[in-house]
Amino acid sequence: MEQAAPRHIRLTSHPSTGRGSVPLAWGAVNAKMRGPVVASPADPVHRNAIGSYSGAYAVYRALAVATGALARDHRPDLTDTAPVALVGPHPQWADPQKIVSLDPYGHLVGEVFADAIGRGVDARPTIAITRARISLPEIGARAPLTGLKPDGGVLLDSGEIRVTKAAIDPVWYLPGVAARFGIAEHQLRRTLFEETGGMFPELITRPDLQVFLPPIGGTTVYLFGDIERLGDPRRVIACRVHDECNGSDVFGSDICTCRPYLVHGVEVCVETAQQGGVGIVVYNRKEGRALGEVTKFLVYNARKRQQGGDRADTYFRRTECVAGVQDMRVQELMPDVVHWLGVSRIDRWVSMSNMKHGALTAQGIAIGEQVAIPPGLVPPDAGVEIAAKRAAGYFSPSGIPSTAELGLAAGRRLDE
């Protein structure tokens, strides 16, 4: 049915009444005192956040409304959508310095904010938790080496792995994000406004709105084992934080170690869960070091065509030449999901990244054993990447690569 366009455009630069917004006290001791995050365009009276629900998919929702596929005033029916497993609340949820980039109550909106929703407030979940089975062919193929065996609980005879998984949309508490990066909040707001082409004028005109839902990709958390053990200090916690690499993770490109390292992280998590601990894989949508896939492919071309071919000593430099920066993943925000899970110690940290390690420890999360990717899992064409990262200070049991190793890596082919 054709929808009539509204007769007036409602600018978001200034509040319509100044008194309708639902109070929001980030870092309050409980959900009732904190209040819901309201970012629905269908509820301009109660809105207390900048941006819109659904992150990067908000534009698709706009297209659905524009084409008549979605009613402008649609509100979700949250019946039977409650989390299948309970996460929190944890003490970290009441610390406004520990969680600044997600809503810790985002999965409990229908429960803890039911009264507000009943009064007409259009508060929507920004986190959803469900159960699933995942299947990675490499797990079975490598079983003779890893020793993993089906247990009927975590790893099934079919080779499938039982997991609890959570999808998380970003919700930024702007004062906390600014403090995390050591910059002034007004500087953060102005830069976000200018670098998005003025997309969100409220960043500049509404300092009273302290929460922003950025139109960026979110995070998926995969939990292995009994998640109720997360808060038990006697249990071993294994974790891999993995940043998206579509070419390797999905299509198996051998230019980098992304999928092999992801698979190894899953193996460590399964092993830990089978031994009575909990495994965590955090998958962040940050393609190409958050530079995007177009930039990543441009860098591939530049690396291959430079004089002398692809070389470890210019691995990061060629990225910087194209993008202006080596990495934009802002790992400073990454520990928030670990705080959300109530984890303060990671016993088996499956990562070589010095930036991720530093971000976690800066947030008071202790790290025990650091697990590098086994040499046998490094694809032949990923030697340049591994050598460059080791030379740049990434963790490696074998230390900084020698000149001979760098030369060997430089001679390897860059995948088309």
N, C-alpha and C positions, 0 to 999 in steps of 0.2 A: 504494500500500500504506500502511495506517495506521501511523504512527510512534508508538512508545511514548514518552511524556513522561519525562524523567529524574526519578528518585525524589527527588533533592535539588537545591536551587538553589545554585549556586556563586556566592557574592558575589565581586565583583572588587575590593573595597576593600583586601584584603590578599592577598599572595602565598600560594599553597597550600603551597609548599615553601621559598620564599625563595632557591632556587638553580637553578631550572630555566630562567629567562629567558635568552635568547640575548644575549650581550654586544653592545652597540651603541655605537660611538664616533663620534658625528657629526663630520664634518669631517676624518676620518682620510685619510691620503695615498692609500689605495687601497681597493678594495672588500673585500678579505680582512680588512684591519684594521678597516674600518668595521663590517661585519656587516650582515645583512639586517634590515629592518623587519618585525616579526611582529605582526600585529593580527587574526589569524583567531580567531573565537570557537570554532572547532573544535579549536584548539590552545592551551588555557589554560596548559599547562606551559611552553611556550617563548615566550609572549607577552612582548614588550618595549615595547609601545606601547599608548596609551590610544585607545579608539575602535574602529572597524571599517573594513575595506576597503569600497570602492565609494562612499564619501562619502554624498551625499544619497540614494543608492539602497539603502543598507543596510537601511532600514525596509521597502522592498519585498522584499528578500531574507528578512527576518524573516517577512513575511506568507506568502511562498512556503513557508517551513519550517513555519509554523503550519498551513497548509492542506494540507500533505502533498505539495505540488508539487515541493519540493526536499528532498533528504535532508540531515539536520542535519550529517552528517559528510562531505559531498561536498567533494572537493578537486579543483581544476582540473587537467586534463591540458594541459600547456603545449607539447605537441609541435607544431612548425611555427608557433608564435606569436611567434617572435623578430622583432625590428624589421627592416623591409625596408631600412632605411638606418641607418648608424651615426651616432649623436650622442655625442661625447665619447670618453673622458674629457677634461675641460678643467681647467686649473689652478684655476678658480673652485670646482670640486667639492670641493677640499680646504681651502677657507676657510669655517669655520663661521659667519662673519659675512656672507658673500655669498649663500648659499643657506640659507634657514631655513623655507621654506613648501612645499617639494616635495622628494621623494627623488631626487637626481640619478642614482641607480642604478635607479630604478623601472622602467625599460624593459629592464634587463639581468638581472633577478632569476633567470630560468631558466638563465642562463649563468654569471654570476659567483658565484651562491650555490647552484650545483648540488649541491655537497657537503653543505651544510646540509639542502637539500630531501631528498637521498638518505638522510639520517639521521632523517627524519621531521618536520623543521621545516616548517610550513605557511606558507611565505613566498610572497606573491603580488605580481604586478606592479601598480604604481600608475601606470605610463605605458605606452602602446602606440603604436607607430609604423607607419604603413601608407602606401600611395600611393593616389591617387584622381584623378578629374577633377571639377572644379567648373564650373558653368555659371551665369553672371549675364547675363541678357538685355541689361542696360545696356551691357555691354562692347562688344558689336557695334553697338548703336545709337549709341554715342558715338565709334566708331572714326574717323569723318571729323574729329572735333575733337581726339581724343587722338593720332591717327596710329598707333595700334597695328595691327599687321598680323600675320597668322598666320605662324609661323616653323617649324611642324612639331615644335618641341621643347617650348616653354612654352605657346604659344597655337596651338591647332589650327585647321584650316580649318572645323571644325564650330562654332567659337566656344568650345569647352571649353578649360579651362586645366588643365595637369598640375601637380599639387602633391604634396608629401610632407606628411603631417599627423600630428600627435601629440596624443593625448588624455592629459591629466594630472589625476590626483586630488590634492587637497591633502594634504600631510604636513608638520605643523608641528613644528619643533624648538623647544620652548617657551622655553628660555633665550635662543635667538637671536631669536625673535619678540618677547619682552619687551624685549630690548636694542634692537631696531629701533624700537620705540615709546618707548623711554626710560622704561620703567616696571619695577618690581620683578617678578620672576617669580612670587612668591607672590601678588601683587596680580592678575596676569593669570590665574593658575590659579583663584583664588577667584571672580573675576568671571565667568569662563567657566562655572564650576560653578553659580553662583547664577542667571545669566541664561539658562541652559538648563534651569532647573527641577530642578537636581540630577541631570541625566542621566548625568554621568560622575564618580562619587565618587572615582575614582582621581586626578583632578586635585588633590584635597585630601589624600588619604591615601597616595599613592604618589609622593613627590618623586623616587624613584629612576627612575621612568618619565619620560623627558624628551621623548618624541615623542608627538604627538597627531594622530589622523586625524579632523578635524572633519567633521560631517555637512553639508557645504555643497557647492555646485556647483563644478566644476573649470574647466579651461582647455583650449581646443583651439588648437594652433599650426599655421598653414598656411605652408609653406615653398615659395617659388617659385625655380626654378633649381637648380643643382648645390649641394647643401648642404655638400659637402666644401669649398666655397670660404668657408664661414663664418669659418674661422680664418685666412684669408689677408688680411693688412692692405692688400694692393693692390686688393682687391675692394670695390666700393661696396655698402653695406648700406642697404636701405630698410625701414622698419618702421611699422606702425600697430598700436597697442594699442587694442582696441575692447571696450567693456563692453556686455554684452547689452542689447538693446532689442527685445523680441519684436514689439511692435506695428509698429515700422518695419522692422526687419531682415527679418521674415518676411512681414508683411501689408502693408507699404508705406504705413503711415500718414504723412501729410504734416505732422504737428504738430512734427516734429523733423528734424534732419539726420542721424540715425543711419545709415540705409541708404545715402543718397547719399554720406556720408563713408566708409562701409565700402567701397562700390564704388570710390570714388576711390582709397582705399588699395590696393585690389587692382590698379587700373590702374597706379599708381606701382610696385607690386611686380613686375608683369608687365614693364613697361618696363625696370626695373632689371635683372631677370633676363635679358631679351633683350640687354642691353648687357654681359653678362658678370658681373653682380653677383648678389646674393641678396636676395629679398624675403621679409619676415616679417609675417604678420598674426597677432596674438595675440588670441583671442576669449575673454573672461572671462565666466563666468556670474554677473553682478552686476546683475540686472534692477532697473530703477528706482533707479539709484545705490546698489544693494545694499539698498534699502528694501523691495523687493518690488513686485509688480505691483498688489496691492490698494492699497497706500499711494500708488502712482503715480497710479492712477485717482482716488483721493480728492483728490489734489492737483489733478488736471485740473479736477475739479468746483469746487474752491475757487477756482482761478484764474479760471474762467469766470464764476462767480457773484458775485465780489467787486465792490464799488462801483467803477465805472469800467471794468469788464471786465478782460480779460487784459492785464497791463502788464509791461514789462520791468523796471521799478523795483521790482516786488514778486515777481518770478519766483522767486528763492531764498527770500524771506521766507515765501511761502505754503507751500513745502515744509517749512520749519522749523516753521511753526505746526502742521502735521499730524503730522510725524514727530519733532519735537524737535531735528532736526539737518538741515543742508542736504544732506549727502552722507555715506554710510557705506562707501565703496568701499575704504577703507584702502589707498591706492595705494603705501604704504610697502613692501608685500610684492610688488608687481607686478614689480620689476626681476629677481626671482629667475629667471624663465623666460629672460630675456635672458642672465643669467649661465650658466644651464644650457646654452644654445646656444654658449657660449664667445665671445659678442660683447662687445666693450668700447667700440665706437664705432658710432653710427648716423649715416650720412651724410645720409639723407633721412628726416626724422621727420614722419610724416603725422598731425598732431594739433594742436589748438589748446589743449589742456588744460595749464594752468600747474601743476596738481597732479601730473600724470604726468611732465611735464618735470622738475619739481623732485625727484621720487622717483628718477628715473633718474640725474640728475647727482649726487644725494646718495650714490648707490652707485658713483660713479666711472665711469659710462658717459657718454662724450662724445657730444654731439649737434651735428651740423653744420647743414644747412639744415632749417628748419621749414616744413612745407607746410600752409597753411590750405586749407579747402574752397573751391573756386572759387565766386564769387558766383552763377553760373548754375546751380549744383547745389542751392542753398538753396530748399526748397519754400516756396510763398507763405505758408503758415501757420506757418513756423518762424522768422519774423522776430523774434518776441518772444524766443525762446531765444537766437538769435545775438547780438542786442543786449544781452541780460542778461549773457551770458558775456563779451562784449567789455568791458562796463562793470565786470565783476568781476575783470578782469585776465587773461582768456584771451588767447592770442596772436592777433593780427590784423594783417595788413599795413597796414590802413587806420587802426589805432589805436583809441582809445576812441571810442565812438559819440557823436554830438552830441545835443543835446536834441531837435532836429528828428527825428533818426533814431529816438530812443526813442519819440517821439510817434507816428511812423509805425508802428512795431512794435506799439504799444499798440492801434492801430485795427484790427489784423488779427484775423480770426475764429479762435477756438480750435476745433479739430476735435472733432466729437461723438465 
